[in-house]
Amino acid sequence: MMEEYERSEGLSVRDFCELHDISDGTFYNWQKRYRQRNEAAAPKGFLQVEVVAASVPAPDTPSGALFAEVKGIRLYQPVTADYLKALAS
């Protein structure tokens, strides 16, 4: 149900609870558990970042040199480790 709530756009917690005949307290209890479970499943520590050469230059970069790719996001200029960490989370 938490995934269903996250997919619903513009629906308040109160409306969602009324729709599914549950109390607000029950909703927030399960939301807390759901978040804790997802946080526990999130990767911790270092993530492997593979630096590869770009075969086709990016249209908005003159050199086309690929710096790094993280979860399908291509970076064409050097960035800080904190920035890479934020992308990976």
C-alpha positions as CSV (number, residue, x, y, z in Angstrom):
1,M,0.0,0.0,0.0
2,M,2.9,2.4,0.6
3,E,4.0,2.0,-3.0
4,E,0.5,2.6,-4.1
5,Y,0.4,5.8,-2.0
6,E,3.7,7.0,-3.4
7,R,2.4,6.5,-7.0
8,S,-0.8,8.5,-6.2
9,E,-0.3,12.1,-7.1
10,G,-2.1,14.9,-5.2
11,L,-3.8,12.5,-2.8
12,S,-3.5,13.5,0.9
13,V,-2.8,11.0,3.6
14,R,-6.2,11.5,5.1
15,D,-7.9,10.8,1.7
16,F,-5.8,7.8,1.1
17,C,-6.6,6.4,4.5
18,E,-10.4,7.0,4.0
19,L,-10.2,5.3,0.6
20,H,-8.6,2.2,2.2
21,D,-10.5,2.3,5.4
22,I,-7.4,2.6,7.7
23,S,-6.6,5.1,10.4
24,D,-3.9,7.9,10.0
25,G,-1.9,6.3,12.8
26,T,-1.8,2.9,11.1
27,F,-0.7,4.6,7.9
28,Y,2.1,6.5,9.6
29,N,3.2,3.4,11.5
30,W,3.5,1.4,8.3
31,Q,5.1,4.3,6.4
32,K,7.9,4.4,9.1
33,R,8.4,0.6,8.8
34,Y,8.5,0.9,5.0
35,R,11.1,3.7,5.0
36,Q,13.3,1.8,7.5
37,R,13.1,-1.3,5.3
38,N,14.1,0.7,2.2
39,E,16.9,2.4,4.1
40,A,18.3,-0.9,5.3
41,A,18.2,-2.3,1.7
42,A,20.1,0.8,0.3
43,P,23.7,0.1,-0.5
44,K,26.2,1.3,2.0
45,G,29.8,2.2,1.6
46,F,31.6,2.5,-1.7
47,L,29.9,2.1,-5.1
48,Q,31.9,1.0,-8.1
49,V,32.1,3.8,-10.7
50,E,33.4,2.8,-14.0
51,V,35.2,5.4,-16.2
52,V,34.8,4.6,-19.9
53,A,35.7,6.4,-23.1
54,A,32.7,7.8,-24.9
55,S,32.3,6.4,-28.4
56,V,30.0,9.2,-29.5
57,P,30.6,12.8,-28.3
58,A,27.8,14.3,-26.3
59,P,26.1,17.0,-28.2
60,D,26.6,19.7,-25.6
61,T,30.3,19.0,-24.9
62,P,33.1,20.0,-27.2
63,S,35.5,17.2,-26.2
64,G,32.9,14.5,-25.7
65,A,35.2,12.8,-23.1
66,L,33.1,10.8,-20.6
67,F,34.3,11.3,-17.1
68,A,32.1,8.8,-15.3
69,E,28.8,6.9,-15.5
70,V,26.7,6.3,-12.4
71,K,23.4,4.4,-12.7
72,G,23.0,5.3,-16.3
73,I,23.8,9.0,-15.7
74,R,26.8,10.1,-17.8
75,L,29.1,12.9,-16.5
76,Y,31.2,14.7,-19.0
77,Q,33.2,16.8,-16.6
78,P,35.0,16.0,-13.3
79,V,32.7,16.2,-10.2
80,T,33.4,15.8,-6.5
81,A,33.0,12.6,-4.6
82,D,30.1,14.1,-2.6
83,Y,28.3,14.8,-5.9
84,L,28.8,11.2,-7.1
85,K,27.5,9.9,-3.7
86,A,24.4,12.1,-4.0
87,L,23.7,10.7,-7.5
88,A,24.2,7.1,-6.3
89,S,21.7,7.4,-3.4
